[in-house]
Amino acid sequence: MVKRIYLAFLILIILSGCSQITGKEVLLNNIKTLEVALDQKDWESAEEHTDELQRLYKGNRWKIQLLGDEGEYEKLYEGIQRLKVTIREEANPESKIELATVKSLIKDIYSL
């Protein structure tokens, strides 16, 4: 019985230490900087942050696939692609809508 309690406690410690490696904070921090760039209409910076968001998505895709269903992570990929297009065309309202969609999808995927 003591071994089981010890094992459960050990697993709890390991899992709590792994909670920061899911990629959620990195993605959301990038979204925040992207929001600032869009508010300032700094299109070059916004495009760089969108490229970084796409790289972060690709780097964390396997984690996202484990946490979300196929529809969620496919919609996230499509949202990032649409965001890139709206930023290239310097369409501010559409960019903000797409960014809000991407942010919402990230929060939905990571809401366990």
C-alpha beads as a LAMMPS data file, in Angstrom:
LAMMPS data file: protein, C-alpha beads

112 atoms
111 bonds

1 atom types
1 bond types

-500.0 500.0 xlo xhi
-500.0 500.0 ylo yhi
-500.0 500.0 zlo zhi

Masses

1 110.0

Atoms # bond

1 1 1 0.000 0.000 0.000
2 1 1 2.826 2.388 0.857
3 1 1 4.490 1.588 -2.470
4 1 1 1.316 2.533 -4.342
5 1 1 1.051 5.846 -2.518
6 1 1 4.717 6.527 -3.195
7 1 1 4.279 5.636 -6.885
8 1 1 1.178 7.852 -7.203
9 1 1 3.033 10.731 -5.549
10 1 1 6.011 10.258 -7.872
11 1 1 3.778 10.248 -10.955
12 1 1 2.035 13.395 -9.729
13 1 1 5.377 15.187 -9.333
14 1 1 6.531 14.123 -12.786
15 1 1 3.306 15.190 -14.460
16 1 1 3.192 18.541 -12.716
17 1 1 6.736 19.241 -13.891
18 1 1 5.746 18.483 -17.480
19 1 1 2.818 20.890 -17.572
20 1 1 4.899 23.761 -18.982
21 1 1 6.195 21.879 -22.020
22 1 1 2.928 21.655 -23.927
23 1 1 3.626 24.783 -25.965
24 1 1 0.528 26.713 -24.912
25 1 1 2.355 29.618 -23.283
26 1 1 4.777 30.020 -26.172
27 1 1 1.937 30.140 -28.691
28 1 1 -0.136 32.574 -26.626
29 1 1 2.862 34.859 -26.015
30 1 1 3.447 35.001 -29.760
31 1 1 -0.230 35.842 -30.270
32 1 1 0.051 38.723 -27.770
33 1 1 3.010 40.246 -29.604
34 1 1 1.169 39.758 -32.880
35 1 1 -1.860 41.603 -31.458
36 1 1 0.383 44.537 -30.539
37 1 1 1.887 44.610 -34.026
38 1 1 -1.587 44.606 -35.592
39 1 1 -2.777 47.382 -33.280
40 1 1 0.194 49.497 -34.368
41 1 1 -0.296 48.449 -38.020
42 1 1 3.319 47.304 -38.128
43 1 1 2.843 44.888 -41.007
44 1 1 6.475 43.773 -41.273
45 1 1 6.613 42.830 -37.614
46 1 1 3.195 41.173 -37.864
47 1 1 4.382 39.082 -40.799
48 1 1 7.510 38.020 -38.887
49 1 1 5.428 37.037 -35.857
50 1 1 3.018 35.116 -38.074
51 1 1 5.923 33.198 -39.584
52 1 1 7.128 32.494 -36.045
53 1 1 3.613 31.336 -35.111
54 1 1 3.675 28.926 -38.026
55 1 1 7.097 27.599 -36.948
56 1 1 5.821 27.177 -33.385
57 1 1 2.776 25.341 -34.684
58 1 1 4.954 22.977 -36.705
59 1 1 7.284 22.434 -33.744
60 1 1 4.407 21.675 -31.375
61 1 1 2.118 19.934 -33.879
62 1 1 2.517 16.487 -32.344
63 1 1 1.558 17.869 -28.920
64 1 1 -1.416 19.682 -30.423
65 1 1 -2.469 16.484 -32.180
66 1 1 -2.376 14.625 -28.873
67 1 1 -4.429 17.282 -27.074
68 1 1 -7.000 18.195 -29.730
69 1 1 -9.020 16.305 -32.248
70 1 1 -8.263 16.304 -35.958
71 1 1 -10.759 19.040 -36.746
72 1 1 -9.289 21.413 -34.170
73 1 1 -5.674 21.214 -35.225
74 1 1 -6.585 21.305 -38.922
75 1 1 -8.683 24.445 -38.316
76 1 1 -5.753 25.940 -36.408
77 1 1 -3.424 25.315 -39.350
78 1 1 -5.948 26.810 -41.783
79 1 1 -6.466 29.810 -39.494
80 1 1 -2.738 30.501 -39.393
81 1 1 -2.599 30.321 -43.188
82 1 1 -5.554 32.717 -43.550
83 1 1 -3.911 35.043 -41.016
84 1 1 -0.739 35.111 -43.099
85 1 1 -2.719 36.099 -46.193
86 1 1 -4.661 38.877 -44.460
87 1 1 -1.450 40.307 -43.016
88 1 1 0.269 40.229 -46.420
89 1 1 -2.691 42.148 -47.837
90 1 1 -2.586 44.541 -44.854
91 1 1 -6.257 43.953 -44.104
92 1 1 -6.457 45.052 -40.475
93 1 1 -10.039 44.061 -39.514
94 1 1 -9.751 40.678 -41.210
95 1 1 -6.344 40.092 -39.608
96 1 1 -7.748 40.767 -36.166
97 1 1 -10.669 38.416 -36.797
98 1 1 -8.353 35.637 -37.964
99 1 1 -6.023 36.219 -35.024
100 1 1 -8.965 35.974 -32.616
101 1 1 -10.006 32.725 -34.308
102 1 1 -6.491 31.279 -33.977
103 1 1 -6.289 32.352 -30.342
104 1 1 -9.661 30.762 -29.609
105 1 1 -8.644 27.505 -31.267
106 1 1 -5.414 27.365 -29.248
107 1 1 -7.319 27.927 -26.026
108 1 1 -9.868 25.242 -26.985
109 1 1 -7.173 22.699 -27.800
110 1 1 -5.319 23.286 -24.545
111 1 1 -8.406 23.363 -22.326
112 1 1 -8.178 19.983 -20.640

Bonds

1 1 1 2
2 1 2 3
3 1 3 4
4 1 4 5
5 1 5 6
6 1 6 7
7 1 7 8
8 1 8 9
9 1 9 10
10 1 10 11
11 1 11 12
12 1 12 13
13 1 13 14
14 1 14 15
15 1 15 16
16 1 16 17
17 1 17 18
18 1 18 19
19 1 19 20
20 1 20 21
21 1 21 22
22 1 22 23
23 1 23 24
24 1 24 25
25 1 25 26
26 1 26 27
27 1 27 28
28 1 28 29
29 1 29 30
30 1 30 31
31 1 31 32
32 1 32 33
33 1 33 34
34 1 34 35
35 1 35 36
36 1 36 37
37 1 37 38
38 1 38 39
39 1 39 40
40 1 40 41
41 1 41 42
42 1 42 43
43 1 43 44
44 1 44 45
45 1 45 46
46 1 46 47
47 1 47 48
48 1 48 49
49 1 49 50
50 1 50 51
51 1 51 52
52 1 52 53
53 1 53 54
54 1 54 55
55 1 55 56
56 1 56 57
57 1 57 58
58 1 58 59
59 1 59 60
60 1 60 61
61 1 61 62
62 1 62 63
63 1 63 64
64 1 64 65
65 1 65 66
66 1 66 67
67 1 67 68
68 1 68 69
69 1 69 70
70 1 70 71
71 1 71 72
72 1 72 73
73 1 73 74
74 1 74 75
75 1 75 76
76 1 76 77
77 1 77 78
78 1 78 79
79 1 79 80
80 1 80 81
81 1 81 82
82 1 82 83
83 1 83 84
84 1 84 85
85 1 85 86
86 1 86 87
87 1 87 88
88 1 88 89
89 1 89 90
90 1 90 91
91 1 91 92
92 1 92 93
93 1 93 94
94 1 94 95
95 1 95 96
96 1 96 97
97 1 97 98
98 1 98 99
99 1 99 100
100 1 100 101
101 1 101 102
102 1 102 103
103 1 103 104
104 1 104 105
105 1 105 106
106 1 106 107
107 1 107 108
108 1 108 109
109 1 109 110
110 1 110 111
111 1 111 112
